[in-house]
Amino acid sequence: MNCVRPKMKSTTKKVSRPAKRKAGEQSPKKASEAKETSAVEQVEPTTSRSKRVKHELLSQANYIPKFAADRVLSCGEGPQLGHPGRNTTKKPRHVTELPEGLKFSQAVAGGVHSFLLTTDGQVYGCGVNEKGTVPVEDVEREETTDEFKLLQFPDSLKKHGKIVMLAAGASFTAALTENGTVYAWGNLRDASGNIDSHTILQDMQKEPTLINNYKSTHVVKIAAGENHLLMLSNNGEVLSFGDGTQGQLGRTMRTSHIRSNYMVDSSGNARRLVINLREKARKENKAVDIMAGGYWSMVKVEDGRWFAFGLNNYGQLGVPLPKEAEEPSTAGDKMQADETDYHVYLPTLAPEYDGTVHAMGKNTDNALGLDTWTGNDDNDHWRYTSLQKVPVPLAEGDQIVGVTATIGCSIAWTQNGDAYAWGCDTVGQLGLGISDGDVIPSPEKITSAHLEGFKIVSVSIADTHALLLATKREEEDVPLLLLLLFLLNVIADCGCGSRCHEYSYALHCARCCSATVRRRSVRPETSELHVGQNRERLEDDAFYGLFLDLLNRNRRLNPRFYRS
C-alpha cells in the first residue's frame, strides 16, 4: 500500500526585510529570551546533538623510559652480549667496550641482537646482522659483531626528531621518535620463512625504514612481539604491523596467507593499520596501554579492561580454551605443541595495587615461578589460564616495578634495585651462575660482583641472553648514619678488627655475628654490655626507630659494607 502526501494550497506572504541593528544591539526576540532566563540558572543542552566530549590526548612522557643508567650488563650466550672475545657469561657482566660518558635510557634484547638507547638519542647495537638486523657501522650484511657499535640513520629519518624508545623482536627492531614517528629495520618471519612480500619489508632489510609518519599519527608507545609491532597513538588508537598469521595483528579474521597490504601500509598515513576496538552495543574504546610478546598482543582501554588477541595455545591470554584443548589425551601431548610462546606476565604497578607480579600460561619446568609443577606426569599444575601471584621474596617495603619474560624463564626487578629470576636457565640468561638446563622453580635473587654499588633499573630478556641497566647507588647515607650514631652518643663495635667498619647499634656485628658488643662512648670510659641487657633501654630511645630505618636503608644502598 502506497501513501500519498496530500497537496496543500500555497499561501505566500510578502515578508519585509528586518531593519538593520546598531553594533552591539540585540534583536527583539533575543532580548525577550534574555529577560525570561535572567532569573534562572543557565544549563548546557543535553540533546543528542550536543558536542562530544574530547578525550585527553596521551603523552609520550607517560610511556618513554626516563632512566640515565651508568652501566650496561649482560649475561647468557652469543655475540649479542657485547663482550668482545667472550660469548658466554652466566652472571651479569659489565659491558666495557662503549664510549665513555654515555648514559643509557633503554636496553632491548632481540632474538639474535641487542640494542642500547642513550639519553641523547643515539643507538648502539651488536649481534648477528642477518638480513639487516644489526646495520651498524663497519658491519657488512650477514656478518656478526660482538662489540656495540653506533647505528647511523639516513638523513631522511633524522628530521623526525630524537629517538626516545626502542622495541625488539626476533630479527627486527623498531624506534620511536619524540615527534611520534616510527621506523624499523631487520626482517620479519612466518612459518614459511622470511617475509619480503612488500617493498617496505624489503627496505627494512637494507636500512631503517619509515613505518609511521608523525604527520599522520602521533605514536606515544611501541611494543614488539616475535615478528609484529604494536603502536599506541596519542588519541588512544592502536596500530599493528607485521606478521599476523596467529591473529596477533587484531585486524583480520584470516590467519594464513595474509596479503601484504594487511601487514604494512605504504599510503603514507598508516590508517590501514588501525585496530578496531569497538564492541557490540558499546561505544568505541580508547586505548591507554599496549603489550606484545611472542605471537600475541594485549591492549588496555581506559576503563581498565584488557583486550587480547593472537596465539592462545596454552591459555596464556586468559581467554577460555576449547573443550578439546582442555582435555588432552595424555600429559605428553601437552609438551609437543608449539613451544615458542606460552606465558604472559602482568605486573600490577598502578599505585592502587601492591607492586606484585602475576603470571598465567604454560607452567612446565615451573616457568611461572610458582613451584607447583612436579614433572611430566603432573596434570594439575602444568598450565594456568588465570593470573597467579608469583611469590617473589621481596624485602620489607620493596615492590616490583618491572618484569620481562621469554621462553620458559623470566626476570623481575624491584624499586630498591634488586632482580629476581626463575624458570629454566638454558644458557645462563637468568644470570644466576648455574649450570645450563637447571630449573629454578621459584624466584631467586641475581647477584654479581659487577653489580656491587649499583642498582638495577631495567632488564630485557630474550631466548639466549639478557641485558641489564644499572645506576650507582646513593652513598650519602653513610656519613648521615655515622652522624646519627654520634648524636646518640654510642658507637657499637664487636672488636672483630674488620676494616669494613661494621657498625651496629648494640644488636650484632654484621660480619662476625657476635652477640656481645662493646659500647664506645664519646667519653673515655668504655664498657661491655650484652644485647639482652641493653635492648630495653634502646627501645625507649627516641631515635631508635629512626636509626633502624636508616640502618636498613643504608644496608640496601651500600651492600659492600655488609656481609650477606
Buried (B, 14 or more C-beta within 10 A) or exposed (E): EEEEEEEEEEEEEEEEEEEEEEEEEEEEEEEEEEEEEEEEEEEEEEEEEEEEEEEEEBEBEEBBBEBBBBBBBBBBBBBBBBBBEEBBBBBBBBBEEBEEEBEBBBBBBBBBBBBBBBBEBBBBBBBBBBBBBBBBEEBEEEEBBBBBBEBBBEEEBEEBBEBBBBBBBBBBBBBBBBBBBBBBBBBBBBEEEBBBBBEBBBBBBEBBBBBBBBEBBBBBBBBBBBBBBBBBBBBBBBBBBBBBBBBBBBBEEEBEEBEBEBBBBEEEEBEBBBBEBEEEEEEEBBBBBBBBBBBBBBBBBBEEEEBBBBBBBBBBBBEEBEEEBEEBEEBEEBEEEEEBBBBBBBBBBEEEEEBBBBBBBBBBBBBBBBBBBEEEEEEEBBBBBEBBEBBBEBBEEBBBBBBBBBBBBBBBBBBBBBBBBBBBBBBBBBBBBBEEEEBBBBBBBBBBEBBEBBBBBBBBBBBBBBBBBBBEBEEEBBEEBBEBBEEBEBBBBBEEEBEEEBBBBBBBBBBEEBEBBBBBEEEEEEEEBEBEEBBEEBEEEEBBEEBEEBBEBBBBBBBEBBEE
